[in-house]
Amino acid sequence: MATEHHARTTESADHARAVLARLVTAMGPHVRGIVIIGGLAAPRLAPRATVPHEGTTDIDLLFEVAMDYDLEDSDPGAYAWLQEALLAIGARPGRPGGYWRWSVDGVTIDLLCDRYPNEHRGEVNLPGARMVTVMQLPGPAAALQDARDEAVDPSLPGSPIVAVAGLGGYLLAKAGAAGSRGEPRDHYDFWWVTLHTDGGPAAAIEAIRQPRLEMHRRRQHQAVMALINDALISGKSATAYAETMLRLGSADSHDMLIQDVVTAAEMLKGGLMHL
């Protein structure tokens, strides 16, 4: 019987990673062009963190999807492989008739796209995949421009390869998520990666300032600055990080964790304000 994972933990992330390996294998060559964002990407960006990332119960898949007028002219069966892969691993949609959110063995699979400059939020139908939609979100497209191929599970020989968001793409996508839905976990994720990545905030600034991310950096500038300014007044952003770190067993005090975020925010503000 499958184990249900409802809390974000290291163990739930391992379970989600195993499900991802099954899904990537089922997708075959079609996995090219898909980028892993969210909780499964974060630990890869800070592999030497002294306090491990909180974990995740989700698999967030970012697709590069054409605009409606291009989709209408595409092969009528263009995305049949996606529906077949989901069904092959036993996944089921979150509502009758099809959806962008699927689940299998206690793991949620979110199918996402960001068809910039289209800024609306809503479901997109895919040719050849009657049961599948993807959710259009404004923000995560930066990860399509900054990703790297990695083994789903580096500890296993022959583990399938998938593209995972790089540091700059991840932080810009996460800032967009924090701005659009405002969940504490988005604030925690942003600062955990910023603080614990090799090179810390200075490396985060350099990654965000990559020339290939210029368009997305300008697009997400307001969201990034909102995170920074919230942290500088010890609001939701710094508190979400501190409380999560304490729950995960950090030896630092609440005040020290808040100050870590404030210091990082000051560095980011100086490095990113005039973009």
N, C-alpha and C positions, 0 to 999 in steps of 0.2 A: 504493500500500500504506500502511495506517495506521501512524503512528509509535507505538511503545510507550513509555509514560512510567512508569518505576518509581520514580525518585527524586523527592522533593519539591523542586521548583525553581520559579522564576518562570515558566519556559517551560512546565513541566507544568501550572501553574495557568492559563496562557493557553489551553492545549489543553483543559483541563477546562471552562473558561468557554465555549469554543466549542461543546463538546458540550452544556453546559447550555442554551445558546441554542437549539440544535436541539430539545432535549427540551421546553423551555418553549413553543416554537412549536407542537410537536406536541400539547401538552396543551390549547392554546387557552384558553377561559375557565375551565377547571377548575383552572388554576394558582393562582387566588385561594384563599387559605387555606393555601398551602404556604409554608414559610419556609426560606431557605437558612441553614444554620449551618455550623460547621467552617471549614476552610481557605479557602474562597472568600469567607467573610464577613470574616475577620480583616483583610485589607488595606484594606477599605472603612472600617474603624473607626480607621485611623491612616494617612490618605492622604499625610501629609507626613513619614513616618518616614525618617530618614537611611539606615538599613540596611533594605532591603525585607524583607517577610515571607518566610519560608522557602519558601512555596509549598505546593502540594498535588497529589495525583493523584486526589482523591476529590471527589464531589459528595454532600453530606449534605443530604437533603431531610427536613424535619420536617413531618409531617402532623397535622392535628387529627382524631383518630379517636374515634368514640363508644365507649362501653362495650359489652360483648358483648350485653347485653340490648337495647340500642338498635340495634346492627348487625343483630340477628336480625329486627327489625321494619322494616328499611330496604328500599328498592327492591332486588330481587334482582340487578339489573344496575348497582348504584350506582357501582362502581369499574371498570367495563369500560373506561372511557376511559384509566385509568392503564396497564393492560396494553397497550392499543392504542398508546398513545404510546411506551412503551418499545420495543415491537416495531417501530414505525414508524421509529425511528432506528437500528435494527439491534442494539439491546441484547439480551443474553441472560442468563438467571439463572445464579447461581453453582452451582446443582446441578440435576439433572434433576427436572422436575415443578414447579419454581417456588421462589421464594426472595425474601428481602428485600434481597439484595445482587446487583446486576446489573453487567454490564460491557460497554463498547463502546469500540473504538479505544484500548485501554489505560487507560481511565478507569473507576474503580469508582463505581457509583451506589448509595448506601445509603438505604433507605427506612425512616424512623424515626418513632416516635410516643411520646408520654408522656401516658398517660391518668390523670393525677393525680386522685384520691389512690391509684390503683392503683400500687403500688410494685414489682410483680413484673417480671422480665425474661423475655421470650419472644416468639415470633412470633404475629402476629394475622392471621387470614384475612380477606380482604376480599370482600364480595358482588360477584359479577360479574367477578372477576379470579382465575380459577382458577390462574394461574401466579404470582401475586404475593402476597407477605405483607409486612407491615411489622414491624419489630423494636420492641417495647415496651421503652423504657429509662427508668429513674427519673432525671429531672433536667432534660432540655432544654425542658420546657414553658414556662419563663420566656421563651423566645424567641418563643413564640406571643403573648405579651402585650406584647412590646417589639420591634417590627419596623417597617421602613419600605420603601416601594416604591421600587425603583431599576431602572435599565436593567441588563441582564445585562452588557453591555459599553458603558460610557458613551462610549467613543471612536467608536462606530459609530452613525450616524443610523438611527433606526428599530429599534434593538435592543429585543427584547422586555423587558417589565417583570416583575419578580418581587419578592416580599417577602424582605428580608434582615434578619437579626438585628441589633437595635440594641445599643448598648454594654452596658447593664445586662443585657439578656436573654442576650447572648453570654457575658459573664463568669460569670453564674450557671450557664448551661448547661455551660460549659467546666469550672467547678469541680466540677459533678456528674460529668462525664466523668473528670476527674482522680481523683476519689474512688472511682469504680466500677471503672476499669480501670488507673489508675496509670501510664499510659505517659508517658515523658519529653516527648513532643511536646505533650501536653495542658498540662503545666507551662510549657513554653516558650511556647505560644500564649497562655496566660493572662497571663503577665508581659510578653510582647511587646506585646500590646494595651494592658495597663495602663500601661506605661511610654511608649508611643509615640502613644497617642491624643492628640488636641488637648486640652490641659489636664492631661494626665498622671494620676497617681493621684488627685488631687482631683476630676477629672472622672469617674473610675471610681467613686469613692465616691458622688458625686451621682447617677450613673446607676443604681447598685445600690439606692440609697435611694428611688427613685421610688415614690410611693404605690401605683401599679398593680402593682408587683412585690412588695408586702409579703408575700403568702402564699408566694411562691417564695423570697424572701429568707430567710424563717424556715425554710423547708424545706431550703435549701442552706447554712444558716449553719454547720453543722458542717463541711461540705466546704470552704467558703471559709476558715474558721479553720484547718483542717488545712493548706491551701496556705500560708497566712500563717505559721503556726508552723514549718512545714518550711523556708520561706525564711529565717526569722530565725535558724535554726541552720545556715544554708548547706548544707542537705541536698539531696535530689534536685531540688527545685523551682528553687533558684537555680543549681545546677550545670547543669541541663538548659538553662536560658536562656543562661548564659554560654558553654557549649560550642557551642551552635548559633550564637550570634552570632559567635563567633570563626571558625567554619567558613564563615560567610557573608561574612566580610571586615571585621568590626568593627575599628576602629583602637584601641579601648580594650583594656586588659589584662584578663585573667581576673579579677583581684581587683577591678578597677573595675566590671566587669559584675556580679559578685556583690554588691558594695556598692550598686549601683543597685537591685537586687531587694530587698535588706535595707531600704533606705531606703523604698522603695515599700510593702513589707510593714508597716513600722512605721506609715506613714500609714494604710493600710487597717485595721490592727488598731485604731488609735485611732478611726477613723470608723465601723467596723462591729461592734465588739465587743458593744455593748449594744443589739442589735436584737431 
